[in-house]
Amino acid sequence: MAQATPYGSWPTPVTSEVVVTKAVKLAEVQVDGEDVIWSESRPAEGGRTALVRLRGGTREELLPVEWNARTAVHEYGGGAWWARDGVVWFAAWNDQRLYRCDPANGSFEPLTPEAEVSRGDRFADGSLSPDGEWIVCVREHHPPGARGAIDVSNEVVRLAAHRPSDPEVLVTGPDFVSNPRFSPDGGQLCWVEWDHPNMPWDETRLVVRDLTAGGDTVIAGGERESVLQPLWQDDGSLFVISDRTGWWNLYRWSRGAGEIEPLTALDDAEIGEPQWVFGVQRHVVLGDGRIVFARWRGGFDGLAVRLSDGRVADLDVPFTFVRDMAVASDDSVVVVAGSPTEEASITRIWPGDDGSIERAETLRPARDLSELGVEADYISTPEPISFPSAGGRTAHALVYRPTNPAHRGPEDELPPLLVSVHGGPTGCARPELHLELQYFTSRGFTVLDLNYGGSTGYGREYRDLLQDSWGIVDVEDTMEAARWLADQGMVDPERLCVAGGSAGGYTTLAVLARAETPFGAGGDYFGVADLEALATETHKFESRYLDKLVGPYPQARDVYIERSPIHHVDEFSRPLIVLQGLEDEVVPPNQATMIVGALQAKGVPVAYVAFEGEQHGFRREENIRRAIESELSFYAQVFGFELPEAEGIEPVAVEGL
């Protein structure tokens, strides 16, 4: 029988050590003949990205431990490697040069010259020509003496695939480019491009170049249309994702056809996702013309298939978050996907002709949590909710209730609430198993994973709610979510806390910098305190992002000041913990130190934890542990509950508490 124990104090097997033990983040997957290759980000190896190949049922490492296949293009990276005929090409994290690796003989050869400045030429999102002799990819060039984002150029380049060469610029002029791909006959090249102040989910263009006759043609995209992930077919047509109807759907373009034609017409789900990173694939085409694709609906991801007769059927799979997919020659589909009860794994599925799954095979399993002492009854699963918010809006979230088979809360006590605010802000809650979240629910917290107005997965109208309204809509939805749960009698209104990273950190600060905030404490992971400073100091990819979220700078300077938490410290009275990587190029460390210093001067309780060697997000095992233990220790001190002594959690120093 479960023991009555104060919420927040429940002993749990989900310790910080368990969170990181044998942990990996599976990301991209590719099929090379009979081989399947994928990437693994490993906290135990300093957060490096390793490449693993499955050949003949045997898994083998493709890169020695000193190599890290990670690109810094756009700072968020992705698309750092690709493979064909047993050879792998990858961008190396330490110098950002492009390398050719032949695992058969263990050779590593740099293909690109050394940049004029350290890590000044960065490569991503590559593919090979049909004859295998040439690579096209994105190059981000940082010249000597660059004056910030204004001097950085993003181009499509071509270079020799099997020998060192100087990259030849094929596409220049647009502020950003992605997805350069040769047609199957090698006669055409496509790519996606966009310009400031748009982000790739706002407005992009899909361009096709005739490499024989010359000339570029924009075949899709333009004003208020985001096109993503072009995919050539053997007949010379292109499949592409577009949100021209307000929902990201699939379309086809054929040479000489003019307008692209719709392949799906979903109006309550969407196939695309914001392109924060390169290398993601959300749709693949089987040999008989069926299309398998991932789609978001009601806060959950999943797989569906467009059958040969045009009908769309959901596939019966357990996945609720799909990270990437690839197709094999036998019409099987390899997916990187997870569920609320299992971390991401790599699974091969064979879809039937009627939308069923004929069979499935796990290629790379998720961690077996039972081996780490965490049984299934410790895992809290998400419940989707919709709740009323300001201005008559309806907002959405996933709720995780306190779950621990050995403990329950006292009869006269309600659980504390932790509202988790995702980054982006154009992102969404990811309904896959996160032990960092279960770290709190298994101790007696209710966690609400918020999809505030502006989040992805609910159509363009919902996504556009943040246009000109960042710091308003997200803040209102965060506060109303906590109030609604308290009004339902689900959580203790006196123990509400909020935390988020990056843009979620900004929302956390903005919520706490309001006199009417319902929250008693907050956790800021590398968040934005000063919008004006961010507008002038951040990297190129996001350097004009705020034009649409806040207003053009400096014309709208007054709005930037009004919505910056640093200018509302007089209303800030709730304790705060700030966690920051000291090598963060997206949200520089001065954003953290300025809010910490201001709160210290005002006498507001504050804790500050800085991490050497970390960028935007924490990758190292020891830092992940320290971060979540510090956050939990902070809440325990603020709300007055005890932590299990057996874990030996070192209390974080909270100045002024």
TORNUNU-238488 format. One line per 10 residues: for each residue x, y negated, z of C-alpha. Coordinates in nm, 4 decimals. Example, Ala and Ser with C-alpha at 12.3 -4.5 7.8 and 13.67 -1.06 7.14 Angstrom:
residues 2
1.2300 0.4500 0.7800 | 1.3670 0.1060 0.7140
END
This chain:
residues 657
0.0000 0.0000 0.0000 | 0.1283 -0.3445 -0.0937 | 0.2600 -0.5510 0.1953 | 0.1298 -0.9045 0.2572 | 0.4298 -1.1303 0.2015 | 0.4402 -1.5078 0.1395 | 0.4357 -1.5922 -0.2304 | 0.7800 -1.6736 -0.3672 | 0.9494 -1.4518 -0.1076 | 0.8681 -1.1108 -0.2534
1.1699 -0.8791 -0.2799 | 1.2040 -0.7626 -0.6396 | 1.4333 -0.5475 -0.8510 | 1.4349 -0.8269 -1.1110 | 1.7511 -0.9950 -0.9857 | 1.9776 -1.2292 -1.1786 | 2.2192 -0.9390 -1.2201 | 1.9477 -0.7295 -1.3839 | 1.8529 -1.0218 -1.6105 | 2.1968 -1.0140 -1.7744
2.3039 -0.6489 -1.7367 | 2.3334 -0.4901 -2.0818 | 2.1402 -0.7871 -2.2168 | 2.1592 -0.8745 -2.5864 | 1.9641 -1.1073 -2.8092 | 1.8839 -0.9335 -3.1361 | 1.8339 -1.1837 -3.4157 | 1.8874 -1.1294 -3.7888 | 1.8661 -0.7998 -3.9753 | 1.9667 -0.7037 -4.3314
1.9533 -0.3841 -4.5354 | 2.2580 -0.2971 -4.7467 | 2.1891 0.0165 -4.9485 | 2.1323 0.2905 -4.6918 | 2.2849 0.0793 -4.4124 | 2.1038 -0.1496 -4.1700 | 2.3036 -0.4384 -4.0217 | 2.1981 -0.6748 -3.7454 | 2.3392 -0.9398 -3.5123 | 2.3605 -0.9240 -3.1339
2.4309 -1.2207 -2.9060 | 2.5939 -1.0801 -2.5914 | 2.6123 -1.2733 -2.2628 | 2.8647 -1.0229 -2.1257 | 3.1052 -1.1184 -2.4066 | 3.0824 -1.4920 -2.3512 | 2.7724 -1.5224 -2.5670 | 2.9491 -1.4217 -2.8872 | 2.7505 -1.2930 -3.1847 | 2.8525 -0.9411 -3.2862
2.7528 -0.7553 -3.6026 | 2.6431 -0.3929 -3.5811 | 2.5898 -0.1478 -3.8676 | 2.3782 0.1663 -3.8614 | 2.5154 0.4132 -4.1138 | 2.4055 0.7729 -4.1316 | 2.2526 0.7551 -3.7854 | 2.5717 0.6172 -3.6276 | 2.6057 0.2649 -3.4905 | 2.9387 0.0923 -3.5422
3.0829 -0.2500 -3.4644 | 3.1800 -0.4467 -3.7736 | 3.3811 -0.7211 -3.6016 | 3.6503 -0.6923 -3.3347 | 3.5682 -0.8626 -3.0064 | 3.7734 -1.1718 -3.0930 | 3.5405 -1.2572 -3.3828 | 3.2163 -1.4492 -3.3321 | 2.9800 -1.4610 -3.6327 | 2.8110 -1.7919 -3.5578
2.7727 -2.1119 -3.7565 | 2.7322 -2.4668 -3.6262 | 2.5358 -2.6019 -3.9256 | 2.2519 -2.8157 -3.7860 | 2.4049 -2.7237 -3.4449 | 2.1323 -2.4560 -3.4096 | 2.2955 -2.2295 -3.6697 | 2.1447 -1.9062 -3.8001 | 2.2204 -1.7432 -4.1358 | 2.5869 -1.7085 -4.0432
2.6416 -1.3775 -4.2263 | 2.5289 -1.1630 -4.5193 | 2.6300 -0.8276 -4.6672 | 2.6441 -0.6247 -4.9884 | 2.8059 -0.2953 -5.0889 | 2.9645 -0.2483 -4.7483 | 3.1304 -0.5917 -4.7412 | 3.0284 -0.8629 -4.4940 | 3.0740 -1.2378 -4.5278 | 3.0455 -1.4508 -4.2138
3.1158 -1.7919 -4.0654 | 3.3564 -1.7740 -3.7703 | 3.2619 -1.9812 -3.4669 | 3.6139 -2.0939 -3.3752 | 3.7014 -2.2675 -3.7040 | 3.3710 -2.2485 -3.9005 | 3.5486 -2.1157 -4.2097 | 3.3837 -1.8491 -4.4224 | 3.5480 -1.5036 -4.4069 | 3.5217 -1.1846 -4.6096
3.5321 -0.8681 -4.4018 | 3.5728 -0.5206 -4.5503 | 3.5142 -0.2745 -4.2649 | 3.6388 0.0121 -4.4818 | 3.9978 -0.1099 -4.4531 | 3.9641 -0.3532 -4.1603 | 4.0600 -0.6580 -4.3681 | 3.9598 -1.0160 -4.2825 | 4.0261 -1.2866 -4.5394 | 3.9354 -1.6561 -4.5178
3.7586 -1.7646 -4.8376 | 3.7316 -2.1365 -4.7644 | 4.0208 -2.3759 -4.7043 | 4.0929 -2.5327 -4.3688 | 3.8868 -2.8459 -4.3138 | 4.0507 -3.1869 -4.2794 | 3.9195 -3.2072 -3.9248 | 3.8674 -2.9183 -3.6844 | 3.5468 -2.7300 -3.7703 | 3.4642 -3.0053 -4.0177
3.3327 -2.7751 -4.2938 | 3.0550 -2.5433 -4.1796 | 2.8809 -2.2754 -4.3861 | 2.5440 -2.0993 -4.3575 | 2.2519 -1.9360 -4.5387 | 2.4510 -1.7663 -4.8138 | 2.3659 -1.5125 -5.0815 | 2.5484 -1.3409 -5.3661 | 2.5009 -1.3660 -5.7382 | 2.3524 -1.0547 -5.9061
2.6971 -0.9500 -6.0308 | 2.8422 -0.9938 -5.6808 | 3.1150 -1.2330 -5.7943 | 2.9837 -1.5608 -5.6501 | 2.8390 -1.6908 -5.3272 | 2.5983 -1.9812 -5.2970 | 2.5502 -2.1242 -4.9498 | 2.4903 -2.4398 -4.7484 | 2.7934 -2.6454 -4.6509 | 2.7781 -2.9151 -4.3855
3.0749 -3.1507 -4.4228 | 3.2065 -3.3687 -4.1376 | 3.4743 -3.5961 -4.2866 | 3.7648 -3.7500 -4.0960 | 3.6593 -4.0619 -3.9088 | 3.2908 -3.9775 -3.9374 | 3.0694 -4.2385 -3.7737 | 2.8199 -3.9931 -3.6386 | 2.5313 -3.8448 -3.8361 | 2.5405 -4.1073 -4.1108
2.8611 -3.9670 -4.2621 | 2.7709 -3.5962 -4.2496 | 2.6704 -3.4402 -4.5829 | 2.4722 -3.1210 -4.6450 | 2.5124 -2.9573 -4.9867 | 2.4702 -2.6331 -5.1775 | 2.8091 -2.5006 -5.2863 | 2.9340 -2.2073 -5.4923 | 3.2565 -2.0178 -5.4267 | 3.4243 -1.6938 -5.5263
3.3034 -1.3963 -5.3244 | 3.6267 -1.1946 -5.3172 | 3.9129 -1.4424 -5.3135 | 3.9926 -1.7825 -5.1616 | 3.8668 -2.0790 -5.3623 | 3.7609 -2.4404 -5.3281 | 3.3814 -2.4603 -5.3004 | 3.2112 -2.6184 -5.6032 | 2.9252 -2.8539 -5.5192 | 2.6054 -2.7544 -5.7006
2.3458 -2.9608 -5.5157 | 2.4102 -3.2920 -5.3446 | 2.1959 -3.5950 -5.2714 | 1.9169 -3.4646 -5.0473 | 1.9776 -3.5126 -4.6770 | 1.9300 -3.1392 -4.6161 | 1.9239 -2.8148 -4.8148 | 1.8515 -2.4511 -4.7370 | 1.7771 -2.1126 -4.8941 | 1.9956 -2.1307 -5.2079
1.9209 -1.8123 -5.4022 | 2.0079 -1.6782 -5.7490 | 1.7282 -1.5250 -5.9561 | 1.7647 -1.1495 -6.0265 | 1.8968 -1.2177 -6.3797 | 2.1384 -1.4852 -6.2558 | 1.9910 -1.7463 -6.4874 | 1.8182 -1.9582 -6.2249 | 1.8925 -2.0992 -5.8830 | 1.6354 -2.2092 -5.6269
1.6719 -2.4004 -5.3028 | 1.4674 -2.5987 -5.0502 | 1.5512 -2.9632 -4.9822 | 1.4220 -3.2470 -4.7660 | 1.5116 -3.6001 -4.6626 | 1.5054 -3.8141 -4.3517 | 1.2907 -3.8816 -4.1581 | 1.1216 -3.5490 -4.2351 | 1.1958 -3.2265 -4.0575 | 1.1572 -2.9025 -4.2569
0.8106 -2.8439 -4.1069 | 0.6975 -3.1915 -4.2169 | 0.7802 -3.2197 -4.5840 | 1.0142 -3.0215 -4.8109 | 1.0558 -2.9514 -5.1825 | 1.1243 -2.6203 -5.3563 | 1.3500 -2.6768 -5.6573 | 1.4450 -2.4396 -5.9407 | 1.7465 -2.5053 -6.1655 | 1.7849 -2.3432 -6.5057
2.1531 -2.2501 -6.5061 | 2.1520 -2.1838 -6.8825 | 1.9567 -2.4735 -7.0319 | 2.0071 -2.7107 -6.7411 | 1.7500 -2.9184 -6.5587 | 1.5859 -2.9066 -6.2164 | 1.2130 -2.8591 -6.1551 | 1.0295 -2.9233 -5.8294 | 0.7760 -2.6414 -5.8203 | 0.6190 -2.6965 -5.4789
0.6271 -2.9296 -5.1826 | 0.6181 -3.3035 -5.1473 | 0.4042 -3.5320 -4.9371 | 0.2732 -3.3567 -4.6230 | 0.3663 -3.0125 -4.7543 | 0.6232 -2.7830 -4.5955 | 0.7534 -2.4990 -4.8143 | 0.9739 -2.2262 -4.6710 | 1.1603 -1.9051 -4.7478 | 1.1546 -1.8673 -5.1295
1.1911 -1.5055 -5.2357 | 1.2738 -1.4067 -5.5969 | 1.0983 -1.1113 -5.7598 | 1.2372 -0.8850 -6.0340 | 1.0062 -1.0418 -6.2940 | 1.1532 -1.3893 -6.2310 | 0.8632 -1.5154 -6.0192 | 0.9070 -1.6698 -5.6749 | 0.7129 -1.6027 -5.3571 | 0.7108 -1.8898 -5.1083
0.5369 -2.0002 -4.7882 | 0.3486 -2.3336 -4.7997 | 0.1184 -2.5175 -4.5580 | -0.0620 -2.7208 -4.8252 | -0.4015 -2.6027 -4.6866 | -0.3084 -2.6841 -4.3272 | -0.1948 -2.3278 -4.2499 | 0.1301 -2.1675 -4.3681 | 0.0262 -1.9130 -4.6330 | 0.1934 -1.7157 -4.9132
0.2042 -1.8379 -5.2746 | 0.3547 -1.7241 -5.6050 | 0.5193 -1.9267 -5.8815 | 0.5836 -1.7959 -6.2316 | 0.7872 -1.9746 -6.4958 | 0.5587 -2.1805 -6.7158 | 0.2609 -2.1346 -6.4837 | 0.2612 -2.4878 -6.3417 | 0.0920 -2.4818 -6.0006 | 0.1789 -2.2124 -5.7498
-0.1077 -1.9677 -5.6919 | -0.2250 -1.8530 -5.3458 | -0.1608 -1.4958 -5.2353 | -0.3172 -1.5298 -4.8893 | -0.5795 -1.7694 -4.7562 | -0.5557 -1.7397 -4.3790 | -0.7349 -2.0195 -4.1960 | -0.6922 -1.8999 -3.8366 | -0.3337 -1.7748 -3.8519 | -0.0098 -1.8835 -4.0135
0.2845 -1.7046 -4.1613 | 0.5498 -1.9748 -4.1432 | 0.7445 -2.1068 -3.8488 | 0.9441 -2.4280 -3.8027 | 1.2868 -2.3811 -3.9586 | 1.5040 -2.4589 -3.6589 | 1.7601 -2.2007 -3.7693 | 1.8673 -2.0503 -4.0997 | 1.8362 -1.6870 -4.1946 | 1.4823 -1.6070 -4.0780
1.2583 -1.4009 -4.3075 | 0.8839 -1.3765 -4.2381 | 0.7733 -1.1868 -4.5514 | 0.9060 -0.9034 -4.7678 | 0.7746 -0.7415 -5.0861 | 0.7546 -0.3656 -5.1342 | 0.8215 -0.1927 -5.4643 | 0.4498 -0.1508 -5.5464 | 0.3732 -0.5202 -5.4879 | 0.2428 -0.4997 -5.1325
0.3622 -0.7843 -4.9109 | 0.4365 -0.7283 -4.5433 | 0.4433 -1.0477 -4.3414 | 0.4442 -1.1792 -3.9858 | 0.1670 -1.4108 -3.8743 | 0.0755 -1.6094 -3.5616 | -0.2827 -1.5992 -3.4350 | -0.4147 -1.7222 -3.0995 | -0.0713 -1.7517 -2.9429 | 0.0482 -1.4036 -3.0474
0.2608 -1.2977 -3.3412 | 0.2046 -0.9768 -3.5346 | 0.2443 -0.7981 -3.8672 | 0.0023 -0.7801 -4.1586 | 0.0087 -0.6534 -4.5166 | -0.1348 -0.7905 -4.8385 | -0.2444 -0.4857 -5.0313 | -0.2166 -0.4447 -5.4071 | -0.5840 -0.5412 -5.4524 | -0.5344 -0.8700 -5.2652
-0.6930 -0.7651 -4.9360 | -0.5100 -0.8509 -4.6143 | -0.5003 -0.6035 -4.3248 | -0.3358 -0.6308 -3.9846 | -0.0812 -0.3595 -3.9129 | -0.1282 -0.1565 -3.5955 | 0.1996 -0.2369 -3.4227 | 0.2707 -0.3318 -3.0598 | 0.4732 -0.6394 -3.1509 | 0.3654 -0.9860 -3.0376
0.6775 -1.1708 -3.1530 | 0.8601 -1.1013 -3.4797 | 1.2049 -1.2551 -3.5129 | 1.3162 -1.1279 -3.8576 | 1.2525 -0.8584 -4.1186 | 1.4069 -0.6920 -4.4238 | 1.2890 -0.4369 -4.6809 | 1.4611 -0.1119 -4.7803 | 1.4572 0.0677 -5.1142 | 1.2199 0.3374 -4.9830
0.9535 0.0715 -4.9108 | 1.0164 0.0803 -4.5377 | 1.0397 -0.2468 -4.3476 | 1.2978 -0.3124 -4.0765 | 1.1825 -0.5635 -3.8144 | 1.3375 -0.7349 -3.5143 | 1.0404 -0.7657 -3.2821 | 0.9311 -0.7475 -2.9197 | 0.6187 -0.7267 -2.7049 | 0.5067 -0.8486 -2.3610
0.6335 -0.5244 -2.2070 | 0.9487 -0.4682 -2.4129 | 1.2374 -0.6861 -2.5210 | 1.3153 -0.7118 -2.8903 | 1.4204 -0.3924 -3.0625 | 1.4949 -0.3013 -3.4229 | 1.2295 -0.0755 -3.5697 | 1.1801 0.0744 -3.9146 | 0.8174 0.1153 -4.0229 | 0.6566 0.2732 -4.3261
0.3259 0.0955 -4.4031 | 0.0529 0.3093 -4.5597 | -0.1475 0.2130 -4.8693 | -0.4479 0.1217 -4.6534 | -0.2684 -0.0977 -4.4000 | -0.1939 0.1829 -4.1560 | 0.1503 0.2784 -4.0296 | 0.2535 0.6174 -4.1668 | 0.5491 0.6427 -3.9313 | 0.7943 0.4339 -3.7326
1.1517 0.4833 -3.6163 | 1.3443 0.2881 -3.3538 | 1.6908 0.2026 -3.4841 | 1.8156 -0.0110 -3.1980 | 1.6095 0.0251 -2.8792 | 1.5543 -0.2468 -2.6254 | 1.7062 -0.2134 -2.2814 | 1.5587 0.0680 -2.0751 | 1.4576 -0.1348 -1.7716 | 1.3840 0.1743 -1.5660
1.7567 0.2514 -1.5794 | 1.8074 -0.0875 -1.4134 | 1.5487 -0.0146 -1.1466 | 1.2633 -0.2160 -1.2983 | 0.9514 -0.0071 -1.3510 | 0.6592 -0.1098 -1.5711 | 0.4366 -0.2111 -1.2778 | 0.6702 -0.5024 -1.2007 | 0.6047 -0.6593 -1.5426 | 0.3433 -0.9333 -1.5702
0.1721 -0.9527 -1.9106 | 0.0346 -1.2733 -2.0662 | -0.3286 -1.3770 -2.0765 | -0.4137 -1.6352 -2.3469 | -0.6151 -1.9336 -2.2242 | -0.7533 -2.2508 -2.3768 | -0.8292 -2.5425 -2.1492 | -0.9685 -2.8971 -2.1789 | -0.7165 -3.1783 -2.1942 | -0.7171 -3.5549 -2.2284
-0.9072 -3.7213 -2.5101 | -1.1394 -3.4238 -2.5556 | -0.8568 -3.2072 -2.6881 | -0.8290 -2.8353 -2.6277 | -0.4801 -2.7054 -2.5489 | -0.3480 -2.3509 -2.5225 | -0.1194 -2.1438 -2.3022 | -0.0223 -1.7963 -2.1886 | -0.0677 -1.7203 -1.8186 | 0.1443 -1.4653 -1.6300
0.0084 -1.3707 -1.2865 | 0.2222 -1.2668 -0.9871 | 0.2990 -0.8959 -1.0221 | 0.4772 -0.6713 -0.7738 | 0.3469 -0.3277 -0.6686 | 0.5111 -0.3493 -0.3249 | 0.3873 -0.6953 -0.2261 | 0.0798 -0.9158 -0.2323 | 0.0130 -1.2631 -0.1065 | -0.1496 -1.3366 0.2302
-0.5290 -1.3693 0.2247 | -0.5139 -1.7412 0.3101 | -0.2488 -1.8326 0.0536 | -0.2458 -1.9065 -0.3191 | 0.0626 -1.8581 -0.5371 | 0.2880 -2.1428 -0.6484 | 0.2712 -2.2344 -1.0161 | 0.5617 -2.2783 -1.2567 | 0.4622 -2.4442 -1.5847 | 0.7172 -2.3542 -1.8524
0.7456 -2.6169 -2.1284 | 0.9033 -2.4913 -2.4515 | 1.1559 -2.6865 -2.6541 | 1.1353 -2.8326 -2.9986 | 0.8987 -2.9988 -2.9276 | 0.7788 -2.8258 -3.2455 | 0.8075 -2.4769 -3.1027 | 0.5820 -2.2350 -2.9183 | 0.5673 -1.9941 -2.6277 | 0.7211 -1.6598 -2.7263
0.5086 -1.3687 -2.5961 | 0.7864 -1.1131 -2.5671 | 0.9340 -0.9736 -2.2491 | 1.1628 -1.2307 -2.0857 | 1.3202 -1.1123 -1.7628 | 1.3955 -1.4750 -1.6760 | 1.0185 -1.5266 -1.6553 | 0.9601 -1.1980 -1.4696 | 1.2284 -1.3144 -1.2256 | 0.9639 -1.5576 -1.0987
0.6390 -1.3608 -1.1413 | 0.7766 -1.0582 -0.9565 | 0.8503 -1.2879 -0.6586 | 0.4964 -1.4238 -0.6412 | 0.4876 -1.7156 -0.8844 | 0.2184 -1.7702 -1.1427 | 0.3883 -1.8815 -1.4646 | 0.2032 -2.0731 -1.7349 | 0.3833 -2.0723 -2.0721 | 0.2383 -2.3827 -2.2335
0.1527 -2.4458 -2.5996 | 0.0788 -2.8168 -2.5721 | -0.0544 -3.0191 -2.8634 | 0.2229 -3.0220 -3.1224 | 0.3079 -2.6538 -3.0821 | 0.3323 -2.4123 -3.3715 | 0.0958 -2.1281 -3.4551 | -0.2335 -2.3167 -3.4489 | -0.2205 -2.4886 -3.7883 | -0.0810 -2.8193 -3.9099
-0.3513 -3.0349 -3.7489 | -0.2539 -2.9079 -3.4046 | 0.1171 -2.9303 -3.4892 | 0.0759 -3.2928 -3.5954 | -0.0797 -3.3989 -3.2642 | 0.2667 -3.5129 -3.1536 | 0.3085 -3.7518 -3.4470 | 0.3702 -4.0904 -3.2794 | 0.2637 -3.9258 -2.9520 | 0.5630 -3.7436 -2.8032
0.5658 -3.8309 -2.4367 | 0.1874 -3.8702 -2.4379 | 0.0081 -3.5594 -2.5685 | 0.2633 -3.3122 -2.4305 | 0.2680 -3.4886 -2.0939 | -0.1111 -3.4975 -2.0697 | -0.1442 -3.1313 -2.1638 | 0.1207 -3.0303 -1.9086 | -0.0530 -3.2099 -1.6250 | -0.4019 -3.0938 -1.7279
-0.2850 -2.7320 -1.7506 | -0.1695 -2.7382 -1.3872 | -0.4849 -2.9148 -1.2693 | -0.7079 -2.6712 -1.4575 | -0.5411 -2.3654 -1.3032 | -0.5646 -2.5232 -0.9580 | -0.9336 -2.6036 -1.0144 | -0.9931 -2.2381 -1.1070 | -0.8521 -2.1374 -0.7684 | -0.5654 -1.9487 -0.9310
-0.2723 -2.1469 -0.7862 | -0.1809 -2.3600 -0.4870 | -0.2322 -2.7271 -0.5813 | 0.0331 -2.8245 -0.3256 | 0.3014 -2.6081 -0.4872 | 0.3050 -2.6925 -0.8552 | 0.6367 -2.7104 -1.0380 | 0.7308 -2.7670 -1.4017 | 1.0446 -2.6793 -1.5978 | 1.1661 -2.6887 -1.9548
1.4716 -2.7064 -2.1753 | 1.5699 -2.9651 -2.4373 | 1.2436 -3.1250 -2.5521 | 1.0776 -2.9301 -2.2710 | 1.3227 -3.0952 -2.0353 | 1.2135 -3.4349 -2.1660 | 0.8479 -3.3491 -2.1043 | 0.9386 -3.2293 -1.7537 | 1.1074 -3.5609 -1.6767 | 0.8248 -3.7622 -1.8345
0.5649 -3.5723 -1.6278 | 0.7539 -3.6321 -1.3047 | 0.8054 -3.9992 -1.3885 | 0.4330 -4.0649 -1.3438 | 0.2799 -4.1700 -1.0159 | -0.0260 -3.9509 -1.0840 | 0.1721 -3.6336 -1.1499 | 0.0255 -3.3231 -0.9864 | 0.3669 -3.1573 -0.9646 | 0.5751 -3.1310 -0.6516
0.9082 -3.0431 -0.8194 | 1.0703 -2.9941 -1.1576 | 1.3547 -2.8235 -1.3391 | 1.5248 -3.0062 -1.6269 | 1.7411 -2.7923 -1.8552 | 1.9466 -3.0231 -2.0831 | 1.6501 -3.2567 -2.1286 | 1.6234 -3.6095 -2.2658 | 1.6087 -3.8968 -2.0166 | 1.6663 -4.1864 -2.2590
1.5013 -4.1677 -2.6024 | 1.6871 -4.4747 -2.7243 | 2.0246 -4.3190 -2.6475 | 1.9187 -3.9932 -2.8136 | 1.8159 -4.1792 -3.1304 | 2.1696 -4.3113 -3.1717 | 2.3824 -4.0266 -3.0318 | 2.2420 -3.6939 -3.1483 | 2.3454 -3.4788 -3.4448 | 2.2360 -3.5316 -3.8058
1.9604 -3.2679 -3.8204 | 1.7558 -3.4436 -3.5504 | 1.8912 -3.7947 -3.5900 | 1.5633 -3.9184 -3.7450 | 1.3296 -3.6685 -3.5790 | 1.2030 -3.9347 -3.3406 | 1.0912 -4.1591 -3.6278 | 0.7743 -3.9516 -3.6526 | 0.7426 -3.8471 -3.2892 | 0.7975 -4.1923 -3.1402
0.8489 -4.4463 -3.4206 | 1.1259 -4.5790 -3.6430 | 1.4265 -4.7083 -3.4548 | 1.5111 -4.9902 -3.3840 | 1.1786 -5.1344 -3.5020 | 0.9895 -4.9390 -3.2345 | 1.2493 -4.9963 -2.9622 | 0.9847 -5.1059 -2.7124 | 0.8074 -4.7715 -2.7534 | 1.1331 -4.5827 -2.6972
1.1893 -4.7724 -2.3739 | 0.8303 -4.7273 -2.2586 | 0.8388 -4.3484 -2.3066 | 1.1856 -4.2875 -2.1615 | 1.1840 -4.1350 -1.8121 | 1.4986 -4.3291 -1.7215 | 1.2927 -4.6501 -1.7374 | 1.0271 -4.5148 -1.4987 | 1.2452 -4.4110 -1.2077 | 1.0380 -4.6399 -0.9847
0.7485 -4.3922 -1.0251 | 0.9713 -4.0870 -0.9781 | 0.9356 -3.9371 -0.6308 | 0.9409 -3.5580 -0.6784 | 1.2540 -3.3471 -0.6266 | 1.4386 -3.2479 -0.9450 | 1.7075 -2.9989 -1.0451 | 1.9099 -3.0736 -1.3596 | 2.1113 -2.8072 -1.5455 | 2.3382 -2.9133 -1.8323
2.5979 -2.7687 -2.0683 | 2.8999 -2.9950 -2.0950 | 2.9621 -2.9228 -2.4653 | 2.6059 -3.0001 -2.5754 | 2.6036 -3.1861 -2.9097 | 2.2220 -3.1973 -2.9313 | 2.1405 -3.3564 -2.5950 | 2.4715 -3.5003 -2.4700 | 2.5636 -3.4578 -2.1014 | 2.5231 -3.8300 -2.0341
2.1469 -3.7748 -2.0559 | 2.1753 -3.5552 -1.7464 | 2.4119 -3.7757 -1.5503 | 2.2069 -4.0902 -1.6095 | 1.8875 -3.9447 -1.4596 | 2.0767 -3.7786 -1.1753 | 2.2523 -4.1048 -1.0901 | 1.9301 -4.3039 -1.1027 | 1.7481 -4.0621 -0.8722 | 2.0403 -4.0525 -0.6304
2.0349 -4.4323 -0.6136 | 1.6604 -4.4266 -0.5404 | 1.6943 -4.1527 -0.2792 | 1.4880 -3.8919 -0.4661 | 1.6058 -3.5373 -0.3824 | 1.8110 -3.4087 -0.6745 | 2.0414 -3.1175 -0.7588 | 2.2825 -3.1184 -1.0528 | 2.4484 -2.8068 -1.1959 | 2.6875 -2.8510 -1.4900
2.8294 -2.5701 -1.7029 | 3.1718 -2.5857 -1.8648 | 3.1918 -2.4311 -2.2126 | 2.8145 -2.4233 -2.2716 | 2.6377 -2.5904 -2.5607 | 2.2635 -2.6434 -2.6104 | 2.1381 -2.3414 -2.4171 | 2.3320 -2.1062 -2.1944 | 2.4945 -1.7971 -2.3457 | 2.7415 -1.6755 -2.0846
2.6426 -1.4092 -1.8354 | 2.7698 -1.5892 -1.5275 | 2.6036 -1.9161 -1.6257 | 2.2651 -1.7579 -1.6979 | 2.2744 -1.6022 -1.3504 | 2.3790 -1.9215 -1.1794 | 2.1111 -2.1235 -1.3590 | 1.8116 -1.9094 -1.2628 | 1.9369 -1.8535 -0.9079 | 1.9865 -2.2292 -0.8663
1.6372 -2.3032 -0.9953 | 1.4782 -2.0480 -0.7609 | 1.6852 -2.1699 -0.4642 | 1.5756 -2.5250 -0.5409 | 1.2038 -2.4375 -0.5379 | 1.2486 -2.2376 -0.2175 | 1.4035 -2.5359 -0.0443 | 1.1411 -2.7793 -0.1727 | 0.8361 -2.5634 -0.0937 | 0.9726 -2.3936 0.2165
0.9681 -2.0230 0.1386 | 1.2392 -1.7727 0.2229 | 1.4464 -1.5802 -0.0328 | 1.5312 -1.2109 0.0148 | 1.8615 -1.1960 0.2029 | 1.9736 -0.8809 0.0235 | 2.0220 -1.0665 -0.3058 | 2.2744 -1.3050 -0.1570 | 2.1531 -1.6024 -0.3617 | 2.3819 -1.8971 -0.2964
2.1728 -2.2040 -0.2084 | 2.2026 -2.4865 -0.4561 | 2.2996 -2.8214 -0.3043 | 2.0031 -3.0604 -0.3099 | 2.1069 -3.4140 -0.2265 | 1.8536 -3.6119 -0.0266 | 1.6225 -3.3242 0.0658
END
